[in-house]
């Protein structure tokens, strides 16, 4: 007769369940921290949940989020596009010049600016692919070039958008939702589908993971790099037009309170798990990281803390994420 214990030992099962919960929290810590931060601000900061503040927070996050999506695609392909501020400045200048000084209708202005952005991304890719310049160095160099071109186009002065049609279109609210949110939704759905459901997405990850191995496997790596940098430039151009619509002027140096900050884009990408070394990361996590940074910054401002506190906090986060990324993904000597 088999002896059956009166009390079964479930400690292993309990430990397994606890381990699963712990693994889930560790793997999804960004979601958890974002929710906790949101709830904390909602309880502590009186104006945080106001309709006006939520609207401004989401619109601001959408602008950074669009730029982050393009930057993330470049990173996945192993390219660091540091020219975002320059692209924002140049495409904003082109948009204002075409719409105000030339009198081009808004729909055509929109298309021409995106076309210009594609050419800008192609130029960056030429330096990287054909001239074989490291992407970070090449795009730092082109940032100065693009800002200089922006100043040349505008004559060194901001161009005011007084003509009807530009801001009114991009600040509209179809179905009660701002255009910037619709663009954000489109960009992330398109990016998610491309990266996860298409051969192009697989090639982007392969190219970023190991350029030479991907090339030997038959991946058209040069074309993939070009596509990635064009995507990054196009996303930056969308950001520029949204920023121009909000401030109703061109952007001299690609930086205004409503334009994208390059460091925010990099921090959002790294917090989202996208590596500076390429070949890894998920676009939906980058979006959550954008929301986390937007909530963090917004709450600090509403608490009445100096802007320098926000800069220090984001600087610390930036430093930690870069170090963590290096520890996790940097190539090691064999």
C-alpha positions, 0 to 999 in steps of 0.5 A: 500500500502506498503511503500518501502524505496527509499534507502535500508540499506546495512550496515548489508550486508557490515558489514557481508562481512567485517566480513567474510574478517576479519575472513578469514584473521585471520584464514589464517594469517600465509599465509598472513604474509608469502606472505607479508614477501616474497614480502618485501624481494624481494623488499628490498634484491637484492639477495633474488630472485636469483636462487641460493638463492631460491634453497638453501632456498627451500632445507633447508626448505624441510629438516626442513619440513620433520622433522616437519611433523613427529613431528607434527604427534606425537604432534597430538597424544599428544606426545612431541618427544624431541629426534629429535636431538638424532635420527638425530645424531644416524641415521646419524652415522648408515648411514655413518657407513653402507655405508662407513665402511661396504660397504653396497649399498645405497638402502640397507643402506637407508632401514636399516636406516629407519628400525633403526629409526622405532626401535628407535621410538618403544623404545621411545614408550616403555618408554612412553606407558609401563613405563608410563614416560611423553613423554617430559621427556622420549625423553629428556633422550633418546636424550643423549642415542642416541647421545652417541650411535652415538659417540660410532659407529663413535668412536667420529669422523665424518665419511667422505662420500667419496664413490660414491652413497650416496650424488649423489643419495640424491642430484640428481634432477629428472625432475630438482627437488631436491630429498629433495623436492620430499621427502617433497612432498611425506611426506606431501601428505602421512601425509595429506591423513593419517590424514584426510582420514583414520581411523588411522588419526581419532584415532591419533586426538582422542588419542591426544585430550583425551587419556582416552576417546579414550581408553574407546571408543575402540581406540587402544591408545597404538598402536596409540602412537607407530605409532606416535613415529615411524613416528616421528623417521622415518621423523628424519632419512630422515632428517639425511640422507639428511643432511649427503648427503649435508655435506658428513659426519656423524653428531656428535651431530645431529646439522650442518648448514644443519641439522634440529634444534629442536627449528625450528621444534617446532616453525613451528608446533606451528605456524601451529596451532598444539598444544603441548597438542595434538588433533589439527592441520593441516599438511599443515599449518605446512608446511607453517610455515616451509616456513615462518621461512625459508624465515624469516631466509634467508632474515635476513642473506642476510641483513647482520644482525648477526646470533644472530638477527635471534636467538633472533627473532625466540626465541621471536616467540617461546616464543609467540607461546608457550604462545599462545598455552597454553592460547588456549589449556591448560586444565583448572580446572573445 
